[in-house]
């Protein structure tokens, strides 16, 4: 098929490579503009652009899709289908209507649950035990189009968002290739989403990762996994931010939430509902990642200290 691919981050590269390997004609790639990265703010191309240029595919990076310029480019290319994976922009109606087979999106959740920008992180933060990938035909809404196909996968008890990203990227690529074949052969009957079951996954912001120890240890554990490796769950102690990179649920306790109840081999903090959380790997502000024991050796935290205030 003649395809225009729209995507930006690493997650989308797997699908682009899979389409190239499946011998589709990738007529063009659209991705977000290059952005400054790091302390030196070096202008850096997104991963999808790097992949496209390696395969000599024309790349377009419009700031907007609503000024008519992108429409004219796509109209001239006249793709059979536009494939969208983690592009980061909503397609206007005039673009949705260009391809013969429509615009097809690979979304990293089991729609209609977790529509929106951050479904992978959010499903872990919310304590889901399974998730998946949905391929849908796009409409003017945010992830509201008819479902073409989906795949379900279990979420590991200790699996982080970063690990789930990597797995779903592979699943998404395979599903997209398979769905396009079925779509071209007329083997798919689109299924409308049940709007009453819709939930949303908002854009992740740094302040969301501030741990609230009044929540249960399970909630804290999910937050640590879901916000890894960005922005990373954290709590405040003496005005300094301490990131929590890994943790495990601890024993029952009667101490008030936020109270340090162990400070030897591990840092253990009381949580809501008489639960506790064992902090395994942490990163104090201005330091490298370390075990909580290593942190405590150089910075003793007194039993009974209340953190996060």
Rosetta blueprint (number, residue, H / E / L):
1 X L
2 X E
3 X E
4 X E
5 X E
6 X E
7 X E
8 X L
9 X L
10 X H
11 X H
12 X H
13 X H
14 X H
15 X H
16 X H
17 X H
18 X H
19 X H
20 X H
21 X H
22 X L
23 X L
24 X L
25 X E
26 X E
27 X E
28 X E
29 X E
30 X E
31 X L
32 X L
33 X L
34 X L
35 X E
36 X E
37 X E
38 X L
39 X L
40 X L
41 X L
42 X E
43 X E
44 X E
45 X L
46 X L
47 X H
48 X H
49 X H
50 X H
51 X H
52 X H
53 X H
54 X H
55 X L
56 X L
57 X L
58 X L
59 X E
60 X E
61 X L
62 X L
63 X L
64 X L
65 X L
66 X L
67 X L
68 X L
69 X H
70 X H
71 X H
72 X H
73 X H
74 X H
75 X H
76 X H
77 X H
78 X L
79 X L
80 X L
81 X E
82 X E
83 X E
84 X E
85 X E
86 X L
87 X L
88 X L
89 X L
90 X L
91 X L
92 X L
93 X H
94 X H
95 X H
96 X H
97 X L
98 X L
99 X L
100 X L
101 X L
102 X L
103 X E
104 X E
105 X E
106 X E
107 X E
108 X L
109 X L
110 X L
111 X L
112 X L
113 X L
114 X L
115 X E
116 X E
117 X L
118 X L
119 X H
120 X H
121 X H
122 X H
123 X H
124 X H
125 X H
126 X L
127 X L
128 X L
129 X L
130 X E
131 X E
132 X E
133 X E
134 X E
135 X E
136 X E
137 X E
138 X L
139 X L
140 X L
141 X L
142 X L
143 X L
144 X L
145 X L
146 X L
147 X E
148 X E
149 X E
150 X E
151 X E
152 X E
153 X E
154 X E
155 X L
156 X L
157 X L
158 X L
159 X L
160 X L
161 X H
162 X H
163 X H
164 X H
165 X H
166 X H
167 X H
168 X H
169 X H
170 X H
171 X H
172 X H
173 X H
174 X H
175 X H
176 X H
177 X H
178 X H
179 X H
180 X H
181 X H
182 X H
183 X H
184 X H
185 X L
186 X L
187 X L
188 X L
189 X L
190 X L
191 X E
192 X L
193 X L
194 X L
195 X H
196 X H
197 X H
198 X L
199 X L
200 X E
201 X E
202 X L
203 X L
204 X L
205 X L
206 X H
207 X H
208 X H
209 X H
210 X E
211 X L
212 X L
213 X L
214 X L
215 X L
216 X L
217 X H
218 X H
219 X H
220 X H
221 X H
222 X H
223 X H
224 X H
225 X H
226 X H
227 X L
228 X L
229 X L
230 X L
231 X L
232 X L
233 X E
234 X E
235 X E
236 X E
237 X E
238 X L
239 X L
240 X E
241 X E
242 X E
243 X E
244 X E
245 X E
246 X E
247 X E
248 X E
249 X E
250 X L
251 X L
252 X L
253 X L
254 X L
255 X L
256 X L
257 X L
258 X L
259 X E
260 X E
261 X E
262 X E
263 X E
264 X L
265 X L
266 X L
267 X E
268 X E
269 X E
270 X E
271 X E
272 X H
273 X H
274 X H
275 X E
276 X E
277 X E
278 X E
279 X E
280 X E
281 X E
282 X E
283 X E
284 X E
285 X L
286 X L
287 X L
288 X L
289 X L
290 X E
291 X E
292 X H
293 X H
294 X H
295 X H
296 X H
297 X H
298 X H
299 X L
300 X L
301 X L
302 X L
303 X L
304 X L
305 X L
306 X E
307 X L
308 X L
309 X L
